Amino acid sequence: PLMFAAMIGFLLIGYPVAFALAAVGMLFAVIGIELGAFGPQLLQALPERVLGIMSNQTLLAIPFFTFMGVVLERSGIAEEMLETMGQVFASVRGGIAYAVIFVGALLGGPAGVVAATVIAMGLISLPVMMRHGYSTRLSTGVIAASGTLAQSGPPSIVLGVMAEVLGSSVGDVYQGALVPSLVLTGLYALYVFIVSRLFPDAVPAIPEAERQPRDRALLMRVLKSLVPAVVLLFLVIGTIFMGLATPTEAAARGAPT
């Protein structure tokens, strides 16, 4: 409990997670040595542990997936996709909420971190929802819920770490998590649909004056924002599922792509 409280304290101060975990471990190692719980020779295994983790081929996929998520966020693909999907569902009640769920399911996995996904979705979609009269409770709930898809949907970083801890294949874990992730996405969309029927004022459609015409220009915008993300996910998840590449190889291919 003291270690957990100390870690929370470091995080609240503003230290990065990696430094906070390392600081807490070293701090309580010193305390344990001073109290006689174990000897200082136990710390001699620290370099071997660090080198062992750095040379782990499975965990090597994590920085590639993280870099992929950063590129998707900084390149504006997520924002463009959210805007275009919002226009596609503009005439439907709750259309922006559907767009948030769809984009969260598609791009949440590469981002891999719930907080990053929620913040990105919140900054992009929450002002739009508020401007169009969406319920505050539903808007924030949809954004927070779609962010959890970053953990459950492949190629999630958490699933990769879990596979390593369990001693299982990352590809098998990804395949096992695919259907539950799709079911969860469908349940989120179903909830928005039910709310749109029971409380239509909570999820109004975009006014007709603000809708873009459904013409070739909108279709090209949709393809321009959707195709790169779909191709990227196929290069990563598709090659893993088909057995053409290991998770590390697929992540290394997807990051520069």
HELIX and SHEET records of a PDB file:
HELIX    1   1 LEU A    2  ILE A   13  1                                  12    
HELIX    2   2 VAL A   17  LEU A   35  1                                  19    
HELIX    3   3 PRO A   40  ALA A   45  5                                   6    
HELIX    4   4 LEU A   46  MET A   54  1                                   9    
HELIX    5   5 ALA A   61  ARG A   74  1                                  14    
HELIX    6   6 ILE A   77  VAL A   88  1                                  12    
HELIX    7   7 GLY A   95  ALA A  111  1                                  17    
HELIX    8   8 VAL A  114  ARG A  131  1                                  18    
HELIX    9   9 THR A  136  SER A  152  1                                  17    
HELIX   10  10 ILE A  157  LEU A  166  1                                  10    
HELIX   11  11 VAL A  170  LEU A  198  1                                  29    
HELIX   12  12 PRO A  200  ALA A  202  5                                   3    
HELIX   13  13 GLU A  208  GLU A  210  5                                   3    
HELIX   14  14 ARG A  216  LEU A  233  1                                  18    
HELIX   15  15 PHE A  234  GLY A  238  3                                   5    
HELIX   16  16 THR A  239  PHE A  241  1                                   3    
HELIX   17  17 PRO A  247  GLY A  254  1                                   8    
END                                                                             
